[in-house]
Amino acid sequence: MTISSTTLNYTNVRDIWYTMIGIPGLEESHIWISIPICSMYIVAIAGNALLLFLIITEHSLHEPMYLFLSMLALADIFLSTVTTPKMLAIFWFRAGGISFASCVSQMFFLHFIFVAESAILLAMAFDRYVAICYPLRYTTILTTSVIIKMGIAAVIRSFFICFPLIFLVYRLTYCGKSIIRHSYCEHMGIARLACDSVKVNIYYGVIVALFSTCLDVVLIIVSYALILCAVFRIPSRDARLKALGTCGSHVCVILLFYTPAFFSFFAHLFGGHSIPLHVHILFANLYVVVPPSVNPIIYGVKTKQIQERVIQVFSLGK
């Protein structure tokens, strides 16, 4: 059921159904676009599931770095699964219909997982800082208990930041707009369908970005600045390169996660007509599948212990 413009001026949110149209202007290419997205989704699920399996089953990987990596893998599975199945349904079957409640649920979990994953990346930066700046105290500072508390704190922080978004979209008055020009539901995408002013939604979105995600980025930069200071004080060139090598994977993952996320957020918030809509939506679609699919590959290629465990698992299967 799709609400047309001939309905009553104001609509009860319980009766609202939206139609997501995927990527506006590229509808004829949806099938072709779905091929890389589906492939990356399969890689994301398989790669991160394998990573979780390796870390859980291999006792030598029960170290702080790998425990944080398991949190990242779990968040990547959730991030891609919240959006991609519905996205593929739109591309393959034009099944874009979604109720208001389902749309808000998808919005909440999308933002919740994003903020939680940002906190996990910050925790991983702290892990590298302790490992390089305080190597002798590494295992006494980052105990299993501390790591679990950091993971719980990331989830609780994300929940309290994102939960108000539900009230912010429910408080608005909706009067017939039913087309979502996107492949999934997100906060400002829903808010802009309302008849009311969405200034409060915009202000809250900016505040959340500044005091959660942007703050995480600043703290990550501070962590790496301190790491570089410590590394350049090491007299041995080989030791310096080895120390920097342990951070390489994390830096790649950080760039992969934050660059498209900030582009998507600020383009939607302030981009207006300067960025073509189909470019913004395509970028947003790739954002939820590219980092989750590439992260396990990055850590698999750059981490010797994971490589050895993968070889061991597949050699046993022969």
Salt bridges, closest charged atoms under 4 A:
GLU58 OE1 - ARG309 NE 3.36
ASP127 OD2 - ARG128 NH2 2.88
GLU186 OE2 - HIS268 NE2 3.24
ASP216 OD2 - ARG157 NH2 2.73
